[in-house]
Amino acid sequence: MYRLPESSASCSPESSPRMLKRKRSGSLPLTPPLSLNDPDGARVLDRAVNVLSTAATALSQVTILYQSDHVAREGLLQAVERITQVNSAGGKLILCGVGKSGLVAKKLVATMKSLGIGSSFLHPAEALHGDLGDVRSNDAVLFISYSGKTPELLHLLHHIPESTPILAITAHTDASKCPLLSGRPDAVLLPAPIHELEEVSFGVCAPTTSTTVAIAVGDMLALIVAEAMHEDETKHVFRRNHPGGAIGDKARRKEHVVVEERICIKKCKGLVSPA
């Protein structure tokens, strides 16, 4: 059988895999980077601004809701009272959600803890396998569900004592039409609707605008409850609970300045002898 000499088979530049690869890659046209002046770049930026604008509109609409809607305003007042009472009795607020709403719940738990509000996260699936023991007689439960009919939450609800206060952040604006609340006459509704469905806004129903609004309503609740519980001490409570990171460092520097100012004032008044 005839074979080509190794030298001719291996040394030919045209047959070298590396050279072939280089030739192929070099022959393909390069895609220019996106810029402000080309149509593709302008399209991307328009799309991005639309996402931000849609979120801003949703937040504006929910702001108007809590300024004018009786159900929303009454629900907020009731929620603040319930959570304050629970914490005063040594209990906590248990936040519960699934998927993206579960992540919203975890974020709100972190915010509430930093503000000195007793709270914890409960996963509905884990609750049915033992974590239900986290719900004590002094606690309240806050569900987060855009639809208000998440199956996992409805299943869990049947196992929560009737005496446990139930709250919900949901798109519903009428508690009687919200499956999570319809069987609980004393339940508290915190409406968090959006002005248009995400699939209409962005062509995909991924939770985006709805989670933004849910976080905003939850943050509103956390800050108002903290103020009701601690009054003028809210800043001190937050500094005490957040000693780390840039926030903690800023708080320490600010506290040092305040102490120095107080000493200076006392020196000026002759209350402290100069060193």
PEUR-V52618 format. One line per field, one symbol per residue. phi: phi as a letter, one per 20 degrees, with the letter a starting at -180 (. if undefined). A space follows every 50 residues. Layout:
phi: ???
This chain:
phi: .ecfggfffeefffefgfffffffffeffeefffbfeegfffffffffff ffffffffffffffgfecefffffffffffffffffffenebedebacmf ffffffffffffffemefbbdcefffffdpffffedfeeccdecbgfmbg gfffffgfdegffefdcbebffdcgfdegfdfecfefdddfbfcfbffff fcnbeffcfffffffffffgffffffffedlfegffffffecfemfffff ffffffffffffffffffemecfff
